[in-house]
Amino acid sequence: MKPFLTLVFVFICLLANAQKQKAKVNPNKTSVIQSVDKHQQELITISDKIWGYAETALREHKSARELADYAEAQGFAVKRGVAGMPTAFTAEFGSGKPIIGIMGEYDALPGISQKAQPTKEALNAGAGGHGCGHNLFGAGSLGAAVAIKELIQQGKLKGTIRFYGTPAEESVGGKIYMAREGLFADLDVCLDWHPDVENAAYTQSTQALVDFIVEFKGKAAHAAADPWNGRSAVDGLEAFTYGVNMLREHVRPSVRMHYTIVSGGDVPNVVPEYAKVWMWVRDSKREGVEVVFARVKEIAEGAAKIAGVESKVTIQTGDYELLVNRTGAAALQKNLEILGPINYTPEEIAFAKKIQEVQGGEQIGLDGRIHPLKETQEHPMGGSTDVGDISWNVPEITLYATTAPPNTAWHGWSVVACGGMSIGHKGMLFAAKSLAMTMVDLFENEQLRKDVRAEFEQRRGGHVYKAYIPDGPPPVPAGN
């Protein structure tokens, strides 16, 4: 056969194989892809509105309302204000088992307002911004839930789809309060996604943490006339931070300790009677956090004795590490490969490269590829999330989707900028389709659900989940 004819023959074979693979796609998966496409402008509009609201933790009233109202308009039964949080809700459609959950977030970060442009400029000076892409997270997950709801409504799937509107991930961890109320207890499987710089079925854990404050109370006195009558709370604070920094040499490499001084006296000529430190301790496992936290509490007691003052340690919240489920991740990976990479326009690539230039990173543009399934590392890199708590209550499958370029600062203006334009929108719609396709597998394949559950039980062992939050209601700001 002549070379030209050989090339033609190979091309025809490849084309026929591609068509054959395409023909094998589950028709319900084709339907959910079409559903996301059908609703894409609505989802983009919702995401952009939440991007503009940029409401911070437990103040996400307009953002939660956008999502809950849309779910209600799509026929979901919505319960608002769950778990004692006015901005938390659930939206459910269908009946009976299996019950598949999907989570959405929508809280912004304070002080990083940004226009949807590749150079730094605040949209509203001093206001919040979605520097972690949560405006995309909530809308994308709800888009996936709507696609599944339509199949249940048409009688093509049986069971229940439940969307969770989860506030305050960036602060107290709204999911933790929802888990404490048992809102995830009846799920077969739960899914979530997060904006990122690459597309991947997530197979890494996160860091467990405890978030607490340490207060010192002393006795005020004139700093010049009779300082011997005073007991400085700041002396206690300084002894405490010194002790913590001495501890750094004697903890495992996976441990992270960070703090900020919230209150350290008012004026120099008064012996300060009150001081306050806000601190986080992290490790790759909850057990490691407990060991270090016990030492930190002893340091607080010792510092108080050194200064002759009183100390008090108060836990505010804490996250479990994410319990990886590789069986679920493998199912998600297959759907990512069916869906294929995200493609970008020259204008979007130029937008990304300009951001990288401004931030001093290598100008490589965007990564829309489907990354292979990675081996799970024993000790994850930095970062914690209240999704970890859910993963100890129910099998959890997590997707990462490209919504911003690599070599830029997360929790910063560049991610805010991308979340308000087409780069973020494309990642959101990709996530909605990928998650909906995976939920089709979970609804249709009982054995897959059993295998996902079996891995979950094996990894969880005999651990009984206990939310690492204080007793009582969530710390909802006054007036909310």
Beta strands, then each sheet from edge to edge (+ up, - down):
strand 1: 77-80
strand 2: 89-94
strand 3: 99-104
strand 4: 160-165
strand 5: 189-196
strand 6: 200-201
strand 7: 208-217
strand 8: 256-264
strand 9: 274-283
strand 10: 310-319
strand 11: 396-402
sheet 1: 1+ 2- 4+ 3+ 5+ 11+ 6-
sheet 2: 8+ 9- 7+ 10-
end
